[in-house]
Amino acid sequence: LLVDGDQNFRHTFASVAGEYGPVMVADSGADALALFRRSPVGLVFIGTGLGIMGAETLIKKIREVEPSPTRVVGLGVAADGPARPLYDAVMPRVFIPETLAHDLRPFV
């Protein structure tokens, strides 16, 4: 599951990640939570521009779903930023397909 407010990034990410398997996309934190509750997944990538429900709230809600062995990956999160401890991992938020494919390999 990818949640990101940027339509161009969602398209790029889904195109690249789609080579490894199905990708659900959401353009807001609220939409992502609704998708996750309907169909829990093991891997969630959280980008930027999530709307009224930000990353911190979304992660807390995902973690409340039982059982939830879901890994949460922050896209473009600073390694020493205040939100970093909420994520299981972080990776750069890039638009270059080859670089994105390389960065996704540890997760797929």
Steps between C-alpha positions, in 0.01 A plus 500: 500500500635842404356821638624826353330825405694542176325334205820491293692326777217250556508415130879460492506293819212275391660442160834398651368310803237332282781295348527320836130451568166681538508853639209680664526878496335772705530875470432578867551355843125452547468311169802284588352408837168404339682281245714343772200419718322334206807308390795501743838474332847417624675805361396867499702782342414844633598807303398863527189715467267263684232756573317534831623163632875530513762226512517480880126441540490257206783292643335485843170387343676233290680371810163469681369243249542153649690301399714746308846380400507788254832668423470876457756672278537876496581659166730799529504496881810652657706234679520723806156663464240493778274254311780252423436271802144435377624328184647153466723629221550803280603547140549797270199636312628493143342527157774325302365150422838325508591656836156427642523136388840472672367656821196266504704178479546456878123512545378269225 
